[in-house]
Amino acid sequence: MKRRNFVKAAGALALCSSLKAHASITSASAGKKEIYEWRIYTLTGEAAALDRFYEETLIPAYNRKKVKVAAFAPQKAGEKVMRYFLLIYPDIATYYDVKNEIWEDKTFRSKAQAFYDQTAPSPVYSNFETYLCEAFDKIPVHRTPDSNRTLLELRIYWSPNEEANQRKMNMFNNEEIDLFDKVGINSVCYGEILAGPRMPAITYLTWYKDEPTRNEAWKKFGSHPDWQRMSKKPEYAHTATNNQSIFLLPLSFSQL
């Protein structure tokens, strides 16, 4: 090949590679997935103090930064009083920005200081666990429950290793969420847990009109031919070996 033609060919290849890279970046940007942060509080003081802080101070501050916040209490009271908050970030960049910028928000700091001053010597909670999650490909943006929802269910699935965890996500993305839609298991959001107290794991949230409606939906799911078929597929074997189900009631100020 003559040098001039070689240079032209090299230039064309470079341009082609550049265009492909640009297209890939543009596609990735267009397909942003939400980031979910679950905060699960174990309370030692009055729940009303934490609820008021979220409703009047933290949620308005996060809303100003395009972050929606859902708030829940357990359906059944246990030995410990708990609160569950779900913070929905439009993307990972927003999560990072809010973590840093919230402390520079003068309105937030001014309103929040009384709560911080009160709860430093007399803590309202002993601790809170955090689960940081990235939305599944199938549902990159959460679905909003109907206004008649009275019950939500948070599920956490743990896998024996990272590869099994990936296969469980594939099961949801490729088949299981579609079946949920058929039988009335109403999806809100699904997340791969990026960081949490037990790994590897995934989590998801569903909603129902009431508990009998929920039980009927899961009965249909368990007996459905699609579930019988997919549950026997070898590619889904041993994907989730432990799980937890938590029934939640939305608080009056919850944004889901």
Residue frames relative to the residue before (quaternion, step in Angstrom):
aa qw qx qy qz dx dy dz
M 1.0000 0.0000 0.0000 0.0000 0.00 0.00 0.00
K 0.4571 -0.6734 0.5003 0.2954 3.59 -0.93 0.89
R 0.6432 -0.5621 0.3538 0.3810 3.51 -1.17 0.69
R 0.6495 0.5338 -0.3356 0.4250 3.59 0.92 -0.90
N 0.6740 0.4857 -0.2929 0.4733 3.57 0.96 -0.87
F 0.6108 0.5543 -0.3407 0.4512 3.58 1.10 -0.75
V 0.6562 0.5103 -0.3064 0.4638 3.57 0.96 -0.93
K 0.6464 0.5168 -0.3220 0.4598 3.57 0.97 -0.86
A 0.6621 0.5078 -0.3007 0.4619 3.56 0.95 -0.93
A 0.6476 0.5128 -0.3145 0.4678 3.58 0.96 -0.88
G 0.6544 0.5158 -0.3124 0.4562 3.55 1.00 -0.85
A 0.6454 0.5208 -0.3153 0.4613 3.58 1.02 -0.81
L 0.6519 0.5110 -0.3116 0.4656 3.55 1.01 -0.85
A 0.6439 0.5201 -0.3197 0.4611 3.56 0.98 -0.83
L 0.6533 0.5083 -0.3130 0.4658 3.58 1.00 -0.88
C 0.6366 0.5351 -0.3181 0.4552 3.54 1.02 -0.89
S 0.6580 0.5051 -0.3024 0.4696 3.59 0.96 -0.92
S 0.6435 0.5318 -0.3157 0.4511 3.53 1.02 -0.86
L 0.6635 0.5050 -0.3004 0.4631 3.56 0.97 -0.93
K 0.6392 0.5239 -0.3234 0.4608 3.57 1.02 -0.83
A 0.6511 0.5125 -0.3108 0.4656 3.57 0.96 -0.89
H 0.6535 0.5124 -0.3110 0.4622 3.57 1.00 -0.90
A 0.6484 0.5187 -0.3143 0.4602 3.56 0.98 -0.90
S 0.6435 0.5286 -0.3163 0.4543 3.55 1.03 -0.85
I 0.6614 0.4986 -0.3010 0.4726 3.57 0.95 -0.89
T 0.6524 0.5161 -0.3138 0.4578 3.57 0.96 -0.92
S 0.6472 0.5209 -0.3106 0.4619 3.55 1.01 -0.88
A 0.6554 0.5083 -0.3126 0.4630 3.59 0.96 -0.88
S 0.6533 0.5149 -0.3153 0.4567 3.58 1.00 -0.85
A 0.6705 0.5017 -0.2996 0.4572 3.56 1.02 -0.87
G 0.7439 0.4016 -0.2112 0.4906 3.57 1.14 -0.61
K 0.1409 0.8230 -0.5371 0.1199 3.58 0.97 0.78
K 0.2250 -0.7642 0.5920 0.1222 3.52 -1.07 0.79
E 0.5412 -0.6319 0.4503 0.3240 3.54 -1.10 0.76
I 0.2843 -0.7048 0.6230 0.1852 3.50 -1.35 0.46
Y 0.1598 -0.7941 0.5833 0.0597 3.57 -0.88 1.00
E 0.0822 -0.7720 0.6292 0.0375 3.53 -0.98 0.90
W 0.1499 -0.7688 0.6183 0.0645 3.55 -0.60 1.19
R 0.0574 -0.7589 0.6477 0.0361 3.56 -0.98 0.89
I 0.0709 -0.8093 0.5827 -0.0193 3.55 -0.57 1.21
Y 0.1567 -0.8342 0.5282 0.0239 3.55 -0.35 1.33
T 0.1919 -0.7067 0.6674 0.1353 3.52 -1.20 0.75
L 0.2316 -0.8337 0.4923 0.0941 3.56 -0.36 1.27
T 0.1788 -0.7611 0.6156 0.0990 3.50 -1.22 0.69
G 0.7379 0.3259 -0.1967 0.5573 3.56 1.29 -0.28
E 0.7753 -0.3282 0.2495 0.4784 3.54 -1.24 -0.43
A 0.4580 -0.6896 0.4933 0.2672 3.56 -0.81 1.04
A 0.5897 0.6089 -0.3629 0.3870 3.58 1.07 -0.72
A 0.6275 0.5480 -0.3450 0.4324 3.60 1.05 -0.70
L 0.6805 0.4616 -0.2863 0.4917 3.60 0.95 -0.87
D 0.6276 0.5382 -0.3333 0.4533 3.58 1.00 -0.82
R 0.6679 0.5020 -0.2972 0.4621 3.57 0.92 -0.92
F 0.6288 0.5353 -0.3334 0.4548 3.58 1.01 -0.79
Y 0.6698 0.4785 -0.3027 0.4804 3.58 0.92 -0.87
E 0.7059 0.4918 -0.2833 0.4238 3.58 0.72 -1.06
E 0.7965 0.3559 -0.1647 0.4602 3.58 0.78 -1.03
T 0.8010 0.3062 -0.1300 0.4978 3.59 1.08 -0.64
L 0.7739 0.3832 -0.2289 0.4492 3.59 0.49 -1.16
I 0.6776 0.4987 -0.3151 0.4391 3.61 0.80 -0.92
P 0.6522 0.4904 -0.3444 0.4643 3.67 0.84 -0.76
A 0.6455 0.5175 -0.3257 0.4576 3.61 1.00 -0.77
Y 0.6813 0.4698 -0.2878 0.4821 3.59 0.95 -0.85
N 0.6101 0.5498 -0.3517 0.4492 3.58 1.06 -0.68
R 0.6195 0.5428 -0.3424 0.4521 3.59 1.05 -0.72
K 0.7202 0.3906 -0.2270 0.5265 3.58 1.22 -0.49
K 0.5798 -0.6420 0.3393 0.3695 3.59 1.26 0.58
V 0.5189 0.6046 -0.4284 0.4263 3.58 1.13 0.66
K 0.2533 -0.7588 0.5859 0.1293 3.57 -0.80 1.08
V 0.1410 -0.8012 0.5788 0.0566 3.60 -1.05 0.75
A 0.1533 -0.7638 0.6226 0.0743 3.57 -0.89 1.02
A 0.1449 -0.8041 0.5755 0.0347 3.57 -1.05 0.80
F 0.0057 0.8240 -0.5622 0.0705 3.55 -0.82 1.07
A 0.1997 -0.7028 0.6614 0.1695 3.49 -1.41 0.38
P 0.5831 -0.5678 0.4217 0.3999 3.63 -1.11 0.47
Q 0.5620 -0.6047 0.4385 0.3553 3.57 -1.09 0.66
K 0.7881 0.1919 -0.0889 0.5780 3.56 0.98 -0.87
A 0.4425 -0.6960 0.5008 0.2625 3.53 -0.88 0.95
G 0.1793 -0.7787 0.5937 0.0951 3.55 -0.97 0.90
E 0.7556 -0.3371 0.2703 0.4924 3.54 -1.24 -0.37
K 0.7611 0.2728 -0.1491 0.5693 3.57 1.14 -0.69
V 0.4126 -0.6836 0.5430 0.2601 3.56 -1.04 0.79
M 0.0912 -0.8230 0.5605 -0.0083 3.57 -0.77 1.09
R 0.0903 -0.7382 0.6610 0.0999 3.51 -1.36 0.36
Y 0.1564 -0.7756 0.6088 0.0580 3.55 -1.08 0.85
F 0.0096 -0.7931 0.6083 -0.0288 3.57 -0.71 1.09
L 0.1484 -0.7714 0.6160 0.0592 3.54 -1.01 0.96
L 0.1204 -0.7861 0.6053 0.0342 3.57 -0.61 1.19
I 0.1652 -0.8140 0.5555 0.0377 3.56 -0.66 1.18
Y 0.1086 -0.8016 0.5877 0.0140 3.56 -0.45 1.28
P 0.5172 -0.6615 0.4360 0.3239 3.64 -0.91 0.78
D 0.7899 -0.0782 0.0646 0.6048 3.61 1.16 -0.53
I 0.6863 -0.4996 0.3348 0.4090 3.58 -1.30 0.24
A 0.5951 0.5681 -0.3699 0.4316 3.60 1.10 -0.62
T 0.6464 0.5127 -0.3179 0.4672 3.58 1.00 -0.81
Y 0.6082 0.5518 -0.3487 0.4516 3.58 1.01 -0.80
Y 0.6836 0.4849 -0.2819 0.4669 3.56 0.85 -1.00
D 0.6673 0.5158 -0.3056 0.4419 3.60 0.89 -0.94
V 0.6693 0.5044 -0.3091 0.4495 3.57 0.90 -0.93
K 0.6169 0.5656 -0.3457 0.4244 3.58 0.96 -0.84
N 0.7352 0.4077 -0.2232 0.4934 3.55 1.03 -0.79
E 0.7433 0.4635 -0.2355 0.4209 3.56 0.84 -1.01
I 0.5370 0.6498 -0.4147 0.3426 3.60 1.12 -0.50
W 0.6776 0.4982 -0.2927 0.4549 3.58 1.08 -0.69
E 0.6525 0.4642 -0.3126 0.5109 3.56 1.32 -0.11
D 0.5141 0.6355 -0.4071 0.4076 3.56 1.33 -0.04
K 0.3251 -0.7992 0.4734 0.1774 3.57 -0.19 1.29
T 0.6258 0.5346 -0.3442 0.4519 3.59 1.03 -0.72
F 0.6609 0.5001 -0.2991 0.4729 3.55 0.95 -0.91
R 0.6774 0.5022 -0.3063 0.4417 3.58 0.81 -0.97
S 0.6505 0.5269 -0.3155 0.4469 3.56 0.98 -0.84
K 0.7148 0.4386 -0.2571 0.4802 3.59 0.90 -0.92
A 0.6980 0.5051 -0.2722 0.4285 3.60 1.03 -0.78
Q 0.5579 0.6736 -0.3895 0.2888 3.58 1.08 -0.66
A 0.6195 0.5490 -0.3514 0.4375 3.58 1.01 -0.75
F 0.6470 0.5078 -0.3169 0.4723 3.60 1.01 -0.82
Y 0.6683 0.4971 -0.3038 0.4626 3.58 0.93 -0.88
D 0.6520 0.5127 -0.3134 0.4625 3.58 0.97 -0.82
Q 0.6726 0.5076 -0.2882 0.4548 3.56 1.03 -0.84
T 0.7846 0.3863 -0.1832 0.4490 3.57 0.87 -0.97
A 0.4874 0.6411 -0.4577 0.3767 3.61 1.20 -0.02
P 0.7537 0.3371 -0.2287 0.5158 3.65 0.78 -0.89
S 0.7773 0.1990 -0.1091 0.5868 3.60 1.19 -0.53
P 0.1897 -0.8481 0.4824 0.1096 3.59 0.37 1.24
V 0.3950 -0.6990 0.5533 0.2221 3.54 -1.12 0.81
Y 0.7941 0.1230 -0.0630 0.5918 3.59 1.12 -0.62
S 0.4936 -0.6599 0.4806 0.3000 3.55 -1.15 0.64
N 0.7617 -0.1670 0.1456 0.6089 3.55 1.14 -0.74
F 0.1055 -0.7551 0.6200 0.1851 3.52 -1.32 -0.08
E 0.3732 -0.7015 0.5664 0.2185 3.52 -1.14 0.79
T 0.1715 -0.7768 0.5977 0.1000 3.55 -1.13 0.67
Y 0.0871 -0.7406 0.6642 0.0524 3.52 -1.10 0.86
L 0.1234 -0.7819 0.6087 0.0525 3.58 -0.65 1.10
C 0.0247 -0.8422 0.5336 -0.0733 3.56 -0.57 1.20
E 0.2555 -0.7199 0.6196 0.1807 3.53 -1.30 0.51
A 0.5402 -0.6563 0.4246 0.3116 3.58 -0.89 0.97
F 0.5323 -0.6133 0.4842 0.3256 3.55 -1.20 0.60
D 0.6272 -0.5380 0.4121 0.3839 3.56 -1.25 0.45
K 0.6396 0.5627 -0.3255 0.4103 3.59 0.96 -0.86
I 0.7863 0.0791 -0.0255 0.6122 3.58 1.00 -0.84
P 0.0939 -0.8483 0.5198 0.0375 3.61 0.27 1.24
V 0.7495 0.2364 -0.1439 0.6014 3.57 1.28 -0.42
H 0.5391 -0.6704 0.4047 0.3101 3.58 -0.81 0.99
R 0.3598 -0.6901 0.5842 0.2300 3.53 -1.31 0.44
T 0.3860 -0.7366 0.5111 0.2173 3.59 -0.93 0.88
P 0.4372 -0.7017 0.4908 0.2749 3.63 -0.76 0.95
D 0.5700 -0.5498 0.4708 0.3887 3.57 -1.26 0.36
S 0.6177 -0.5821 0.3875 0.3598 3.55 -1.19 0.54
N 0.6585 0.5218 -0.3175 0.4396 3.61 1.18 -0.42
R 0.4057 0.7112 -0.4872 0.3037 3.61 1.22 0.18
T 0.0884 -0.7925 0.6011 0.0528 3.55 -1.01 0.82
L 0.7746 0.2487 -0.1212 0.5687 3.57 1.25 -0.40
L 0.0481 -0.7603 0.6471 0.0295 3.55 -1.06 0.85
E 0.2044 -0.7805 0.5826 0.0981 3.54 -1.17 0.63
L 0.1651 -0.7621 0.6226 0.0663 3.52 -0.79 1.12
R 0.0424 -0.7965 0.6032 -0.0013 3.55 -0.81 1.05
I 0.1045 -0.7610 0.6382 0.0512 3.55 -1.10 0.81
Y 0.1101 -0.7841 0.6099 0.0326 3.56 -0.84 1.06
W 0.1646 -0.7717 0.6082 0.0865 3.55 -0.92 0.96
S 0.2343 -0.7767 0.5743 0.1095 3.56 -1.01 0.86
P 0.5898 -0.6085 0.3963 0.3533 3.61 -1.15 0.54
N 0.7928 -0.0407 0.0097 0.6081 3.60 1.22 -0.41
E 0.7158 -0.4802 0.2947 0.4126 3.58 -1.28 0.26
E 0.6360 0.5350 -0.3339 0.4447 3.59 1.03 -0.77
A 0.6451 0.5077 -0.3126 0.4779 3.58 1.00 -0.82
N 0.6202 0.5471 -0.3323 0.4534 3.56 1.07 -0.76
Q 0.6397 0.5135 -0.3182 0.4752 3.59 1.03 -0.80
R 0.6589 0.5053 -0.3133 0.4608 3.59 0.98 -0.78
K 0.6225 0.5226 -0.3453 0.4691 3.59 1.07 -0.66
M 0.6315 0.5097 -0.3373 0.4771 3.59 1.00 -0.71
N 0.6261 0.5329 -0.3357 0.4597 3.58 1.01 -0.78
M 0.6161 0.5567 -0.3334 0.4464 3.55 1.04 -0.81
F 0.6721 0.4748 -0.2887 0.4894 3.58 0.94 -0.88
N 0.6945 0.4939 -0.2886 0.4364 3.58 0.77 -1.03
N 0.7563 0.4301 -0.2127 0.4446 3.58 0.89 -0.92
E 0.8553 0.0965 0.0020 0.5091 3.59 0.97 -0.79
E 0.7182 0.5224 -0.2961 0.3515 3.56 0.69 -1.09
I 0.6426 0.5153 -0.3367 0.4562 3.62 0.95 -0.76
D 0.6117 0.5436 -0.3471 0.4581 3.59 1.04 -0.71
L 0.6613 0.4872 -0.3066 0.4810 3.57 1.01 -0.78
F 0.5756 0.5697 -0.3707 0.4546 3.58 1.04 -0.70
D 0.6596 0.5194 -0.3067 0.4485 3.56 0.90 -0.96
K 0.6571 0.5371 -0.3096 0.4288 3.59 1.00 -0.81
V 0.7915 0.3654 -0.1669 0.4605 3.57 0.89 -0.95
G 0.6093 -0.6032 0.3518 0.3757 3.62 1.21 0.04
I 0.4398 0.6030 -0.5115 0.4258 3.56 1.17 0.61
N 0.1968 -0.8607 0.4651 0.0643 3.53 0.00 1.38
S 0.3104 -0.7955 0.4982 0.1504 3.56 -0.42 1.24
V 0.1849 -0.7234 0.6518 0.1329 3.52 -1.25 0.69
C 0.7617 -0.2629 0.2047 0.5557 3.58 0.67 -1.09
Y 0.1888 -0.7468 0.6305 0.0954 3.52 -1.32 0.55
G 0.0100 0.8340 -0.5511 0.0255 3.58 -0.93 0.81
E 0.3615 -0.6546 0.6159 0.2479 3.51 -1.16 0.73
I 0.3563 -0.7424 0.5232 0.2193 3.58 -0.66 1.05
L 0.2530 -0.7881 0.5503 0.1096 3.54 -0.58 1.22
A 0.7834 -0.0279 0.0434 0.6194 3.56 1.13 -0.71
G 0.2512 0.7553 -0.5694 0.2054 3.53 -0.86 1.00
P 0.6999 -0.4993 0.3092 0.4065 3.59 -1.25 0.17
R 0.7762 0.1410 -0.0975 0.6068 3.62 1.21 -0.50
M 0.0033 -0.8098 0.5829 -0.0661 3.53 -0.77 1.08
P 0.6222 -0.1728 -0.7586 -0.0872 1.57 -2.31 1.06
A 0.0008 0.8167 -0.5740 0.0598 3.56 -1.11 0.66
I 0.1799 -0.7280 0.6427 0.1567 3.50 -1.39 0.24
T 0.1371 -0.7856 0.5966 0.0898 3.57 -1.24 0.31
Y 0.0282 0.7959 -0.6046 -0.0163 3.55 -1.18 0.47
L 0.2791 -0.7507 0.5854 0.1262 3.52 -1.32 0.54
T 0.0221 -0.7867 0.6168 -0.0080 3.57 -0.95 0.95
W 0.2430 -0.7815 0.5590 0.1329 3.59 -1.22 0.40
Y 0.1034 -0.7836 0.6120 0.0263 3.54 -1.31 0.55
K 0.6077 -0.5435 0.4361 0.3810 3.53 -1.28 0.43
D 0.7651 -0.1672 0.1424 0.6053 3.57 1.03 -0.86
E 0.7177 -0.4618 0.2984 0.4273 3.57 -1.27 0.09
P 0.6391 0.5072 -0.3593 0.4529 3.68 0.88 -0.70
T 0.6279 0.5249 -0.3362 0.4660 3.60 1.03 -0.74
R 0.6342 0.5292 -0.3188 0.4649 3.56 1.02 -0.81
N 0.6803 0.5009 -0.2969 0.4452 3.57 0.84 -0.98
E 0.6486 0.5188 -0.3107 0.4623 3.58 1.01 -0.80
A 0.6369 0.5308 -0.3259 0.4543 3.59 1.01 -0.81
W 0.6939 0.4632 -0.2825 0.4735 3.59 0.90 -0.88
K 0.5829 0.5539 -0.3696 0.4657 3.58 1.16 -0.52
K 0.6506 0.5022 -0.3044 0.4816 3.57 0.99 -0.86
F 0.6312 0.5463 -0.3303 0.4405 3.57 1.00 -0.83
G 0.6985 0.5088 -0.2799 0.4181 3.56 0.78 -1.06
S 0.7499 0.3839 -0.2087 0.4967 3.57 1.08 -0.71
H 0.4759 0.6989 -0.4309 0.3152 3.59 1.26 -0.14
P 0.5523 -0.6320 0.4288 0.3341 3.63 -0.96 0.82
D 0.6124 0.5574 -0.3561 0.4330 3.60 1.04 -0.70
W 0.6695 0.4791 -0.3021 0.4806 3.58 1.00 -0.81
Q 0.6259 0.5376 -0.3395 0.4517 3.57 0.96 -0.80
R 0.6701 0.4962 -0.2901 0.4696 3.56 1.04 -0.79
M 0.7362 0.4345 -0.2620 0.4479 3.60 0.67 -1.06
S 0.6287 0.5600 -0.3426 0.4168 3.60 1.05 -0.67
K 0.6885 0.4607 -0.2740 0.4886 3.57 1.25 -0.37
K 0.4712 0.6820 -0.4467 0.3367 3.60 1.23 -0.05
P 0.4935 -0.6860 0.4416 0.3014 3.62 -0.80 0.91
E 0.6338 0.5508 -0.3458 0.4188 3.60 1.06 -0.62
Y 0.7057 0.4176 -0.2653 0.5072 3.59 1.25 -0.25
A 0.4224 0.7322 -0.4521 0.2849 3.60 1.25 0.07
H 0.8617 0.0827 -0.0789 0.4944 3.56 -1.11 0.82
T 0.3389 0.7707 -0.4839 0.2388 3.61 1.02 0.73
A 0.7869 0.0811 -0.0482 0.6098 3.59 1.09 -0.65
T 0.1028 -0.8493 0.5178 0.0079 3.55 -0.29 1.26
N 0.7706 0.1493 -0.1185 0.6082 3.59 1.30 0.01
N 0.0509 0.8133 -0.5783 0.0387 3.58 -1.03 0.66
Q 0.1878 -0.7552 0.6184 0.1096 3.52 -1.31 0.40
S 0.1252 -0.7800 0.6108 0.0536 3.56 -0.99 0.86
I 0.0517 -0.8032 0.5929 -0.0254 3.58 -0.79 1.08
F 0.2428 -0.7728 0.5719 0.1294 3.59 -0.69 1.11
L 0.1099 -0.8290 0.5480 -0.0190 3.53 -0.78 1.13
L 0.2369 -0.7325 0.6217 0.1439 3.52 -1.21 0.69
P 0.4213 -0.7088 0.4936 0.2765 3.62 -0.81 0.92
L 0.3919 -0.6844 0.5595 0.2550 3.57 -1.03 0.81
S 0.6990 -0.5203 0.2984 0.3895 3.56 -1.20 0.54
F 0.7419 0.3980 -0.2121 0.4962 3.60 1.11 -0.65
S 0.3854 0.7365 -0.4805 0.2795 3.59 1.27 0.16
Q 0.3449 -0.7563 0.5243 0.1849 3.57 -1.01 0.83
L 0.6670 0.3465 -0.3241 0.5745 3.55 1.27 0.50
